[in-house]
Amino acid sequence: MEKDNIMDVIKLGDGEQIETYTGNDSVYVRGQKGADTITGGAGNDVIEGNQGNDELNGGAGDDILFGGVGNDELTGGEGEDTFAMRITHGGVNTIKDFEVGTDSLQFLVDRKHFVLSNDLARNDKHEGRVDEKLDGKLEGLNTKFFGGELNLQQAEGESEETFGFENANTFVEKALGEKLTISLDSNGTLVLTFFEGNKGTTINLEGLGDNALIKSIMGDKTALDPTDKADALMIDNIVGVLTGDIPVFEGSAADYSFQTYGYIRVVDSVDGRDGESKVYIENGQKIQFGDDIYTWQRGHNAGDNMTAISNDGTLMVGMHGVDKLIGGDGADVLIGDNGTHFHYKGSGDELSGGDGNDILIGGAGNDILDGGLGEDTAVFSGSILEYRVDKNFIRDLISDRDGTDQLIDSSVEKVSFSEGTYTLITGHNAQDGHPGNVNKMTAEDQVDTLLVGDGGHDILTGGSGSDVLFGDTGVNGGSGNDTLNGGAGNDLLVGGGGNDILDGGIGEDTAVFSGSILEYRVDKNYIKDSISNRDGTDQLIDSSVEKVSFSEGTYTLITGHNAQDGHPGNVNKMTAEDQVDTLLVGDGGHDILTGGSGSDVLFGDTGVNGGTGNDILNGGAGNDLLVGGGGNDIIDGGEGEDTVIYNDASITKITKADDVYTIETNEGTDTVVGVELIKIGDDDSISLVSYYDEFITS
């Protein structure tokens, strides 16, 4: 079947031509001799400059630009563009807007090779003639550029078969391996040079010297020589990235999961970034992520024993089954199962990083993680507040997720959770019975750190990073009386059991508690857990804790003073900021509390069962929790689905007049409007939407 090219060719005349195309149609424009300026439209265009010093601009769409002979300037514009470049007699060319991971370079012998590589022949007969001419040219190029070293394919016997396209690809492959040098100039341009003098080609890729992927490959080098073994590997990696032969992903390898379907299904766990991709890759080939280029190596959904096949950084994926993965000398990523946030059929794996700065992702099951030498990181899929951490183990409190992983002999220096990556420092179990046996640990400045006191009494001090301080082993873990000082930075303070002292220091700091907000008494300086043997009574130092976290969520904390009845006009008036979930605490006395548009919690006194002031609570917009406490309170839920909270068996009577409810309790009489639900104690609730005129609790 003969082919029929879908685009008509627009041939420009000789001499200087200026052509601009608009609209959505795809155009194929071929310049001739002379300095041409050609601008494509919004379609998927093919633009050839050919001879002369040309300026080509693809415009929108996925375009193919071929400068040809001469010193050309190429701009792809929007879309996924292909820059087709001669590597012989190509002049000095500049690509203005190459985007790594989006655009691609195509290396060619000449225009005939360009036509065949991009399926631009008019029909099968034309394609055959082009291939034959290219085949006849390659023998001379082999002699001129390689001294006849290339082993070119030849037709056998009387066959008229030609191998122009295959032999041209062989020529390019040898040139990429032996005759390409790469350098960075002082302006941040990546410079690719083929051969020497006028017979070669120079390609300037503006801005790529500052590209994170290119910089990660080149390290501190400004020039790469193909005759040097280490440089040759870097050149190979850069060429793979530029030509699109190496799959490129934006994020860290630890952000992705991998499944095998005859191809590799790669799924990014970060919304709005790479999404889901199909990748056709074999073991030993390269794959690029934002943190490095890796050699790909995967298991077979069974119990695999794999050792890294490369010492320059391996991404090793065990898939299903109980696997044993051993890294090499490079910076490896070892994934016991399928990757981050993927827990189907996961099993307990054994990961050993070896040398290098490695990333270990055990996945589901109870895994053994040995970082080996280097600065190694263990990655977990949930929030840091959902784990128990001690010197040798990290346990996921969420079932059927990460399990309990063993960290071997302090070989893991960092841990990563959904909030970020932290340097891990753990104490010993300093039990009460040993006077003076206290963990005293301090985080380094400007280093995000997880300080874990373990059992007993601890003194933990954060640095200027965003630190997490566990007085015991995490939320709901341990019972020591700890002192936590966050220092500068936005810190998380988790006292755990016992009566702890929490000093957030500078920054926006959060104190974390394990129960429902309705189970705590809160005032300006203390938060007391009403459930025994859990969080105890923690002291908050000098308004240094800006947020508090409970099982319902995290709230900005605003507390009043103790405005007692005997002081006329001494009233707390506090208002929550819109779109910020806020805990407003009136403390004792008469308070006026107004919520914003967030989901707020308003404590007229210090919480359920706390205080007897006559308070005014207005929830505003949002779904709010309103706790008047004792006294005669006025409660307006405002917009949203709002709930008013009373302690056990305190309500004696509810009456309704129009849309206003009068709720009589043994601690006062409240006036309630705009509230959808009354919650009594732990279990009982009354829906005011379907309320009847009078109700007396049993």
C-alpha positions in Angstrom: 0.0 0.0 0.0 1.5 3.3 -1.0 1.6 6.1 1.5 0.0 9.5 0.9 1.5 12.3 2.9 -1.2 14.3 4.8 0.5 17.7 4.3 1.2 19.5 1.1 4.8 20.8 0.9 5.2 24.6 0.6 8.5 25.2 -1.1 10.0 28.7 -0.7 12.1 30.3 -3.4 15.9 30.8 -3.2 17.1 33.9 -1.5 16.0 35.5 1.7 12.4 34.6 2.6 10.1 35.7 5.5 7.1 33.5 6.0 4.5 33.5 8.8 1.6 31.0 9.1 -1.5 31.4 11.3 -4.4 29.2 12.1 -4.7 25.6 13.4 -3.7 23.8 10.1 -0.5 21.9 10.1 2.0 23.1 7.4 5.1 21.6 5.9 7.4 24.5 4.8 10.7 23.9 3.1 13.2 26.6 2.8 15.9 26.6 0.1 19.0 28.6 -0.3 19.3 31.9 1.6 18.6 33.2 5.1 14.9 32.3 5.7 12.7 33.4 8.6 9.8 30.9 9.0 7.2 30.9 11.8 4.6 28.2 12.1 1.0 28.4 13.4 -0.9 26.5 16.0 -0.8 23.1 14.1 1.8 20.4 14.2 4.2 21.8 11.6 7.3 20.6 9.8 9.7 23.4 9.0 13.0 23.0 7.1 15.5 25.8 6.8 18.0 23.8 4.7 20.8 26.0 3.3 21.6 29.4 4.7 21.5 31.0 8.1 17.8 30.5 9.0 15.5 31.5 11.9 12.8 28.9 12.5 9.9 29.2 15.0 7.4 26.3 15.4 4.7 28.4 17.2 2.1 26.3 19.0 1.7 22.6 18.4 4.1 19.6 18.3 6.5 20.8 15.6 9.5 19.3 13.8 12.3 21.9 13.0 15.2 21.1 10.7 17.9 23.7 10.3 20.0 21.9 7.8 23.2 23.5 6.6 24.2 26.9 8.0 24.2 28.7 11.3 20.5 28.4 12.4 18.4 29.7 15.3 15.5 27.4 16.3 12.6 28.1 18.7 10.1 25.4 19.3 7.4 27.4 20.9 4.6 25.7 22.8 4.0 21.9 22.5 6.3 18.9 22.3 8.8 19.8 19.7 11.5 17.9 17.9 14.7 19.6 16.9 16.3 17.7 14.0 20.0 18.4 13.7 22.6 17.4 11.2 25.8 16.2 12.9 28.0 16.7 9.7 28.4 20.1 8.0 25.7 21.5 10.2 27.2 24.8 11.2 26.8 26.6 14.6 23.1 26.3 15.7 21.2 27.7 18.7 18.1 26.2 20.2 16.4 28.9 22.2 13.8 27.1 24.3 14.5 23.4 24.7 12.5 21.8 27.5 13.9 18.7 29.1 11.2 16.0 29.3 9.0 17.7 26.8 11.1 18.4 23.7 13.6 16.1 22.0 16.7 16.2 19.8 17.1 14.1 16.7 20.6 13.5 15.4 20.9 13.0 11.6 23.5 12.6 8.9 21.8 14.8 6.3 18.4 15.9 4.9 17.8 12.4 3.4 18.2 10.9 6.8 15.8 13.6 8.1 13.1 12.6 5.6 13.3 8.9 6.3 13.4 9.4 10.1 10.2 11.5 10.1 8.2 9.6 7.5 8.2 12.6 5.1 8.6 10.7 1.8 5.8 11.3 -0.7 5.2 7.6 -1.3 6.9 4.2 -1.1 8.7 4.8 -4.4 10.1 8.1 -3.3 11.1 6.6 0.0 13.1 3.9 -1.8 14.9 6.4 -3.9 15.9 8.5 -0.9 17.1 5.4 0.9 19.2 4.3 -2.1 20.9 7.8 -2.4 21.6 7.8 1.3 23.1 4.3 1.1 25.4 5.4 -1.7 26.6 8.4 0.3 27.4 6.5 3.6 30.5 4.8 2.2 32.2 8.1 1.5 31.1 9.5 4.9 32.5 6.4 6.6 35.9 7.0 5.0 35.9 10.8 5.6 34.8 10.8 9.2 35.8 7.3 10.6 38.6 6.1 8.2 36.3 3.3 7.0 35.9 1.8 10.5 32.1 1.5 10.3 30.8 -2.0 9.5 28.1 -0.9 7.0 25.4 -3.3 5.9 25.6 -4.4 2.2 23.2 -6.1 -0.1 23.9 -9.7 -0.7 24.2 -11.3 -4.2 22.0 -9.7 -6.9 19.6 -8.1 -4.3 18.8 -4.5 -5.0 18.0 -4.0 -1.3 19.5 -0.8 0.2 20.4 -0.1 3.8 20.7 3.7 3.8 18.5 4.4 6.8 20.1 1.6 8.9 23.6 2.6 8.0 22.9 6.3 8.8 21.7 5.3 12.2 24.9 3.3 12.7 26.9 6.3 11.7 25.1 8.5 14.2 25.4 5.9 17.0 29.2 5.8 16.5 29.5 9.6 16.4 27.5 9.9 19.6 29.8 7.4 21.3 33.1 8.7 20.0 32.9 12.2 18.4 30.6 14.2 20.7 31.9 16.5 23.3 29.7 18.4 25.8 30.5 21.5 27.7 28.9 24.4 29.6 29.7 28.0 28.8 29.6 30.9 31.2 26.1 31.9 30.1 24.5 28.6 31.2 24.4 27.2 27.6 24.9 23.5 27.1 27.1 23.1 24.0 27.2 19.9 22.0 30.0 19.6 19.4 30.4 16.9 16.8 33.7 16.4 14.9 36.1 19.2 14.4 36.2 22.3 12.2 33.8 23.1 9.3 32.9 19.5 8.7 31.2 19.2 12.1 28.3 20.7 13.9 27.8 22.7 17.1 24.5 22.8 18.9 23.9 25.4 21.6 21.0 24.7 24.0 20.4 27.9 25.8 19.6 27.7 29.5 20.2 24.0 29.9 23.3 24.5 31.9 21.1 25.6 34.8 18.6 22.7 34.3 18.5 20.5 37.5 18.6 17.2 35.6 21.6 18.2 33.5 23.4 19.6 36.5 22.8 16.4 38.4 24.4 14.4 35.6 27.5 16.6 35.1 28.2 17.3 38.8 31.0 19.9 39.1 32.3 19.3 35.5 32.1 22.0 32.8 33.3 19.8 29.9 32.9 16.1 29.0 35.3 14.1 26.8 34.1 10.9 25.2 37.5 9.3 25.5 37.2 9.4 29.3 35.2 6.4 30.6 33.4 8.3 33.3 32.7 11.3 31.0 31.4 8.9 28.3 28.8 7.6 30.7 27.7 11.2 31.5 27.5 12.0 27.8 25.4 8.9 27.2 23.0 9.9 30.0 22.7 13.5 28.7 22.0 12.3 25.1 19.4 9.9 26.4 17.6 12.7 28.2 17.8 15.1 25.2 16.6 12.5 22.7 13.8 11.2 24.9 15.4 7.7 24.9 15.6 8.0 28.7 12.1 8.3 30.3 12.1 11.6 32.3 9.9 12.2 35.4 9.8 15.5 37.4 9.7 14.2 41.0 11.9 12.1 43.2 11.9 8.4 42.4 10.5 7.8 45.9 7.2 9.6 44.8 6.2 6.9 42.3 4.8 3.4 42.1 5.6 0.8 39.5 3.6 -2.2 38.0 4.4 -4.5 35.2 1.9 -5.2 32.3 4.3 -6.0 29.5 5.2 -2.4 30.0 5.9 -0.5 33.2 3.0 1.4 34.6 4.5 4.4 36.5 2.1 6.4 38.7 3.0 9.7 40.4 1.7 10.0 43.9 1.8 13.8 43.7 -1.4 15.2 42.1 -1.2 17.5 39.1 2.4 16.5 38.1 3.3 13.4 36.0 0.1 11.4 36.4 0.2 7.9 35.0 2.6 6.8 32.3 3.4 3.7 30.2 7.2 3.1 30.0 8.8 0.4 27.9 12.1 -0.3 29.6 14.3 -3.3 30.1 16.6 -4.1 33.0 19.9 -2.2 32.6 18.4 0.7 30.8 18.3 4.3 32.2 15.4 6.2 33.7 15.5 9.8 34.9 13.8 11.4 37.9 14.2 14.8 39.5 16.8 13.5 42.0 19.0 11.4 39.6 19.4 9.1 36.7 19.1 5.5 37.6 19.7 2.1 36.0 16.4 0.3 36.0 16.2 -3.2 37.6 13.0 -5.0 38.6 11.9 -8.3 40.0 9.3 -10.8 38.9 6.4 -10.7 41.4 8.0 -13.5 43.4 10.7 -13.8 46.0 13.6 -12.1 44.2 17.2 -12.0 45.3 18.7 -9.1 43.4 22.0 -7.2 43.6 22.5 -3.9 41.8 23.7 -4.4 38.2 25.2 -0.9 38.1 27.4 1.1 40.5 26.3 4.5 39.3 22.8 4.4 40.9 20.1 1.7 40.5 16.4 1.9 40.9 15.5 -1.6 42.1 11.9 -2.6 42.4 11.1 -6.0 44.0 7.4 -6.0 43.0 5.3 -8.6 44.9 6.7 -11.3 47.2 9.4 -11.5 49.9 12.4 -9.9 48.2 16.1 -9.4 49.2 17.5 -6.3 47.4 21.2 -5.3 47.7 22.4 -2.0 46.3 25.8 -1.1 44.8 28.3 1.7 45.3 26.0 4.4 43.8 23.0 6.3 45.2 20.4 3.6 44.9 16.6 3.5 45.4 15.5 0.1 46.7 11.7 -0.6 46.7 10.6 -3.8 48.3 7.2 -3.9 46.7 5.8 -1.6 44.0 6.5 1.8 45.4 5.2 4.7 47.6 1.5 4.5 48.4 1.1 1.1 46.8 0.4 -1.7 49.3 -1.4 -4.5 47.3 0.1 -7.9 48.1 3.1 -6.4 49.8 5.3 -8.6 51.9 8.2 -8.3 54.3 11.3 -7.5 52.4 15.0 -7.1 53.2 16.7 -4.1 51.7 20.4 -3.3 52.0 21.6 -0.1 50.4 25.4 -0.8 50.3 27.6 2.2 49.7 26.2 5.5 48.5 23.3 7.7 49.7 20.4 5.3 49.3 16.6 5.5 49.5 14.9 2.5 51.0 11.1 1.9 50.6 10.0 -1.2 52.3 6.3 -0.8 51.4 3.8 -3.1 53.0 4.8 -5.8 55.4 7.4 -5.9 58.1 10.6 -5.0 56.4 14.3 -5.0 57.4 16.1 -1.8 56.3 19.9 -1.6 56.3 21.2 1.6 54.8 24.8 0.6 54.8 27.4 3.3 54.3 26.4 6.8 53.2 23.5 9.0 54.2 20.5 6.8 53.7 16.8 7.6 53.9 13.8 5.3 54.8 10.6 6.4 53.2 7.1 5.8 54.6 3.7 6.7 53.0 1.8 8.3 55.8 1.9 11.3 58.2 4.7 11.2 60.7 2.0 11.4 63.4 0.7 8.0 62.4 3.9 6.1 63.3 5.7 5.0 66.5 9.4 5.5 66.3 12.2 4.2 68.5 15.9 3.4 68.0 15.4 0.2 66.0 11.8 0.1 64.8 9.3 2.3 63.0 5.7 1.0 63.3 2.8 2.2 61.2 -0.4 2.6 63.4 -2.6 2.3 60.3 -3.3 -1.3 59.5 -2.5 -2.9 56.1 -0.1 -0.1 55.1 3.6 0.1 56.0 3.8 -2.5 58.8 6.6 -2.5 61.3 10.1 -1.9 59.8 13.4 -2.7 61.5 16.2 -0.2 61.1 19.6 -2.0 61.4 22.3 -0.6 63.6 21.7 3.2 63.1 22.3 2.7 59.4 19.4 4.9 58.4 20.2 8.6 58.8 17.0 10.1 57.5 13.2 9.3 57.5 10.7 10.6 55.0 6.9 11.0 55.7 4.1 12.9 53.9 5.2 16.1 55.7 8.8 15.9 54.5 12.2 14.4 55.2 13.9 14.5 58.6 17.3 13.7 60.0 16.6 11.0 62.6 18.0 11.2 66.1 16.8 8.7 68.7 17.5 8.5 72.5 17.6 5.5 74.8 14.9 4.4 77.2 15.7 6.6 80.2 13.3 5.1 82.8 12.1 6.9 85.9 14.1 4.7 88.3 17.4 6.1 87.3 18.0 9.6 88.7 19.8 11.8 86.2 19.3 9.3 83.4 17.7 11.7 81.0 17.9 12.0 77.2 19.2 15.5 76.2 19.2 15.9 72.5 19.5 19.0 70.3 18.7 19.3 66.5 21.2 21.0 64.3 20.3 24.4 62.9 18.8 24.6 59.4 18.3 20.8 59.4 14.7 19.4 59.6 15.1 16.8 62.4 13.0 14.1 64.1 14.0 13.9 67.7 12.7 10.8 69.5 13.1 10.6 73.3 11.9 7.1 73.7 10.7 6.1 77.2 11.5 8.1 80.3 12.2 11.8 80.9 13.6 13.7 78.0 14.9 17.1 77.2 14.6 17.7 73.4 15.6 21.0 71.7 14.9 21.8 68.1 17.1 23.9 65.9 16.2 26.5 63.2 14.7 23.8 60.9 11.1 22.6 60.8 11.6 19.9 63.5 9.4 17.1 65.0 9.9 16.4 68.7 8.6 13.1 70.1 8.9 13.1 73.9 8.3 9.4 73.9 7.8 7.3 70.7 5.1 9.2 69.0 1.4 10.0 69.4 0.0 7.8 72.2 3.4 6.2 72.9 5.2 6.3 76.3 4.6 8.2 79.5 7.7 10.2 80.4 7.5 13.8 81.7 9.3 15.5 78.8 10.6 19.0 78.0 10.3 19.9 74.3 11.7 23.1 72.9 11.2 23.6 69.2 13.6 26.4 68.7 13.2 28.4 65.4 11.3 26.9 62.5 7.8 25.5 62.2 7.8 22.5 64.5 5.6 19.6 65.6 5.7 18.8 69.4 4.4 15.5 70.5 4.7 15.1 74.3 3.0 11.7 74.4 2.1 10.4 77.8 3.1 12.1 81.1 3.0 15.8 82.0 5.1 17.5 79.4 6.5 21.1 78.9 6.0 22.3 75.3 7.9 25.3 74.1 7.4 26.0 70.4 10.0 28.7 70.2 10.1 30.9 67.1 8.0 29.9 64.1 4.5 28.5 63.7 4.5 25.5 65.9 1.9 22.7 66.5 1.3 20.6 69.7 -0.1 17.2 68.9 -2.6 15.2 71.1 -3.9 11.7 70.5 -7.7 12.1 71.3 -10.8 14.1 70.4 -10.7 17.8 71.1 -13.8 17.3 73.3 -11.8 15.1 75.7 -9.4 18.0 76.8 -9.5 21.0 79.0 -7.7 24.0 77.4 -6.6 27.3 78.9 -3.8 29.8 78.1 -1.0 27.7 79.6 -2.2 24.1 79.9 -4.0 21.4 78.0 -5.3 18.6 80.2 -6.4 15.2 78.9 -9.5 14.0 80.7 -8.8 10.4 79.7 -6.4 8.8 82.3 -3.1 7.3 81.4 -3.0 8.9 78.0 -1.6 12.5 77.2 -1.5 13.8 80.8 -1.4 17.6 81.4 1.0 19.5 79.1 2.2 23.0 79.8 2.4 25.4 76.9 5.1 28.0 77.4 4.4 31.7 76.8 2.0 31.5 73.8 4.8 29.7 71.8 2.5 27.1 70.4 0.3 28.5 67.6 -1.6 25.4 66.6 -3.0 22.3 68.3 -3.8 19.0 66.6 -6.5 16.5 67.8 -8.2 13.5 66.1 -10.7 15.9 64.4 -8.0 18.0 62.8 -5.5 20.9 63.4 -6.6 24.2 64.7 -5.1 27.7 65.2 -5.2 28.2 69.0 -6.5 31.5 70.4 -7.1 31.7 74.2 -8.5 34.4 76.4 -7.8 35.4 80.0 -9.8 34.5 83.1 -12.5 37.3 82.9 -14.2 36.6 86.2 -17.8 37.7 86.9 -16.8 40.3 89.5 -15.1 42.6 87.0 -17.7 44.6 84.9 -16.6 45.0 81.4 -13.8 42.5 81.8 -14.9 40.2 78.9 -12.9 38.2 76.3 -13.9 39.2 72.8 -12.3 36.9 70.2 -12.9 36.3 66.5 -11.5 33.6 64.3 -10.0 34.4 61.0 -12.0 33.3 57.9 -11.0 30.1 56.2 -8.8 29.1 59.1 -9.9 26.3 61.4 -9.6 27.8 64.8 -10.0 26.8 68.5 -11.3 29.8 70.5 -11.0 29.3 74.2 -12.7 31.9 76.5 -11.3 30.5 79.8 -13.2 31.5 82.9 -15.7 34.4 83.1 -17.9 36.0 80.4 -16.7 35.6 76.8 -17.9 36.7 73.4 -16.5 34.3 70.8 -17.1 34.5 67.0 -16.1 31.9 64.5 -15.0 32.6 61.0 -15.7 30.6 57.8 -13.5 27.7 58.8 -14.6 24.6 60.8 -14.1 26.2 64.2 -14.3 25.0 67.8 -15.6 27.5 70.4 -15.0 26.8 74.1 -16.8 29.4 76.2 -14.8 28.3 79.2 -12.1 25.6 79.1 -13.9 22.8 77.4 -16.6 20.2 78.2 -17.1 20.2 82.0 -14.9 23.3 82.4 -15.9 26.7 83.8 -19.2 28.6 84.5 -19.1 31.9 82.7 -22.0 33.5 80.8 -20.7 33.3 77.3 -21.8 34.4 73.8 -20.7 32.0 71.0 -21.3 32.6 67.3 -19.9 30.0 65.0 -20.1 32.0 61.8 -19.8 30.0 58.5 -18.4 26.5 58.5 -19.2 23.3 60.5 -18.5 24.3 64.1 -18.3 22.7 67.5 -19.7 25.0 70.2 -19.1 24.3 74.0 -20.6 26.9 76.3 -19.7 25.1 79.5 -21.5 26.1 82.7 -23.4 29.4 83.0 -26.2 31.0 81.0 -24.8 31.0 77.4 -26.1 32.4 74.1 -25.1 30.1 71.3 -25.6 30.9 67.6 -24.3 28.2 65.2 -24.4 30.5 62.2 -24.1 28.9 58.7 -23.0 25.3 58.2 -23.8 22.1 60.1 -23.1 23.0 63.7 -23.1 21.0 66.9 -23.5 22.2 70.5 -21.8 20.0 73.1 -23.0 19.2 76.7 -21.5 16.9 79.3 -23.1 13.6 80.4 -26.7 13.8 81.6 -26.6 17.6 82.1 -29.7 18.5 80.0 -33.1 18.6 81.9 -35.4 20.4 79.4 -35.5 21.7 75.9 -38.2 24.1 74.7 -38.6 25.8 71.3 -40.2 29.2 70.4 -40.0 29.9 66.7 -36.4 29.0 65.7 -34.9 29.6 69.2 -34.2 26.8 71.6 -34.0 27.1 75.4 -31.8 24.4 76.8 -32.0 24.0 80.6 -29.1 22.1 82.3 -28.0 21.6 85.8 -25.4 24.2 85.3 -27.4 27.0 83.7 -29.9 27.9 80.9 -28.6 28.4 77.3 -30.3 30.1 74.4 -29.5 28.3 71.2 -30.1 29.2 67.5 -28.7 28.0 64.2 -27.5 24.7 65.6 -28.4 21.4 63.9 -27.3 18.8 66.5 -26.9 18.5 70.2 -24.3 16.0 71.4 -24.5 14.8 75.0 -21.5 13.0 76.4 -19.8 10.3 74.3 -22.8 8.5 72.7 -26.1 10.4 72.7 -27.2 13.1 70.3 -30.4 15.0 69.5 -31.2 16.3 66.0 -32.8 19.7 66.3 -33.9 19.5 62.6 -36.5 16.9 63.6 -37.0 18.2 67.2 -40.5 18.2 68.9 -41.5 20.9 71.3 -40.4 19.7 74.7 -37.8 17.0 75.7 -36.7 15.9 79.1 -33.6 13.6 79.2 -34.1 10.2 80.8 
